[in-house]
């Protein structure tokens, strides 16, 4: 609309300029024709008496007899001396220009000395033969005030600019209403897409103008296909893990009577395979990343439930479990994924802490939605050495090899965060232990 407005202003501005120029030229031409008629009347009324005098034989425009009327006339001889001057010039210093040769004409604009009055001056040189056949040359001049002419031009210019300005704004307003009406489906589509991204809508509506039907139907097909793909992925992994777990259990049972050395080696391999299966089952439980149309999950209730459960599990530690989750913070994704993420990290924090665990979460409204949620989990344990921080995120990697476990918890967290397009960082906590910072999709609750 701004571009259209600029184009219209330039276009109508040029139009106004051209029309104003044409009007001024037409008004000037009319003024000159009027002054030529006054000149003809003056020449016809003045009879030469000789080379230095004339006699008026006819009545001229009464304005010539009124001082300061705005219409002035003068007749000069060949020597430039005034032989007749209208009474309207009384008290005014009107300059009619130089004397002219026979047949010459002049037209120019000038000011009355000492005033801001502008005049148009027309002069004509004529040679007459007197009664004795001696040529007599006179210069006839008529001057007219430009006040009426300039007022007429100014009035026309004001009306022209006013009308065209009104047309510009009327045109722009009409165009704005038309564009707004025509763009309603696009604004509605934008709104629905944002609702799908925020998780408050699962799919787009079906009723759209013909120009948008292909787009909206394909988007709906994409959303449904993505959900089906993720579900098929989860089901496949879950089925695979379950189908492998039963044969492994049978194998372990069958080895009960074998040799101790072989049994120990096979048990180790079976334990490793169980670890792999457990890892894949946990991955199968996740949704595979953020999906369009997922409803946001309130963070505070999930953290509160985990806090109650972990305080019971680690009741012998007398833990100080600080919950600093911002009110209204929401995670855009699957609730099970969030529970799995926080459960793994908080369980590790409680396991390795001495007496203090803290979880904080906040929403950065300036960040993109995929990294708007920041979760920080800290403890006062012995922490994770900088050299071990990359290794503990690998499947099977552990900072403490003596403690029982498969080393897949942090790997699971890292993989899930990556699926959501977020980021994970391990640092040292001011409390002395480990500090885990997660960047995940999130938003502030619309209820606030």
Steps between C-alpha positions, in 0.01 A plus 500: 500500500789735575651425158166565330461823697846622392428415135167680513653807662770516231250439217240749621775745594623500141141531379439800727827658385412460130142623544624798702752584230237472226259719697768765562584505131132528411448779757808684373382470142161635603670788681710589196196489272315731741795738507523490119136606485575790738800587281287508182246722674778737614654518151160562341417778747832691465542724191853641445518883486862496399819323592467584871129507586175304466133573558254246644186493289316215677412394852719223644438254785402697809773326698754711311347805674511349853829532691638164612232306313747238380469593131753753369595646161757732350590638158860606432660675210804382305726678746349303788318796650150435634242680284201353681460307824180363655378650825514153659881532518471794737700428814655182357842454346398270215787420262384423144840410363701655214354663189458267202564531129213477259352153485672381816312339788597411857341323794657462843426485872620756750437639848387845601796653681462495877204257498435131455255562216591313182404623155481359151616762247425487126642755255479556125693739274299669219607755235239748374512748212378842608309746283825630354617152409765493771521164683430510875600200718321426825521222757166392645516314835236337717571353846265282701526389861556122544301489825186358342701266278707366789190465721331301226804275456533452877131415536519249216818347645344469845188334364708274276722381784201459731301295251792280402605449863145394573506264203831350614373429850164377371677269255742372764218448752293312242801292402582430866147377565511288185840351587390436857188323377695296245774409749263372769558135400878553517477655845274215609749247361785672683300497824414131468861405422613684815234313697629171358855595596385596850316169536152645542384359165568161342424582137386781271135554410367346181306798361731735304487704178599312187839674489598354841333158490809326358727655763277426799414146390869419449587647841231290666627192316853583617388535862308173496782319320755626751293381793448162336871470425602574857242257636620230260858571606417467868296185447773340291771568754280389786409176324863435414616555855230277644560226244872490587457514873311170526762289311772656713318403817471144370870495417593616849279234655648228277852593604429438866663157494796586273862540589570794726758659267279479191197605701682809627604605148155441357338683791718802425394497136137452595526791743644712222217398266248575775653845532460556128141380510420720799650797318297432187181448700548833669556664163188327370305654786587846378297674233797557275518873546265791499196457277272763357172493680630369832336653805745680731577337836506702823842455656412565865271193557752262341784633718278487808414131440866410442603688813256304716614167352872571529476627856346165590768302315785697656334557836813386683694803369285773650516688170428868449313488168450855367231555238551834315284438193351825367122523512339432165806335343388241246683234299388452139527126451404164641436476875673160522810646338508782753452259789776274368740792453446656840477163672842390375670828585335545839565138592869545420508825696337340804725194476827695492405800716596543861196685623380749239331480157353792311293523182418833332310575180407815317368617162697743285236685297768644271634158393352282227241251621732198453743629764275729706488267803814487716523232771793492745559209739780528762627305795772527765667167426847440364401612147621375162857567394536705183685212331204266565218729391499395137540131585205480742269606218598196291306178533667284764728781615526558876712729713512239779557148364473342846140606556245252356311612191491484122603861431203579277309754710690813392533361147123464493461860618749627243329313214154622598615861528657470154174357360322813620757726335621625838840514668658349810802623695684363803682742731609530858237618746564782748391242761809292414332221300379462141287747311282390207346767276237405242359715219165360386187609312276696730272792554331700774149385586230709331303489825739747661 
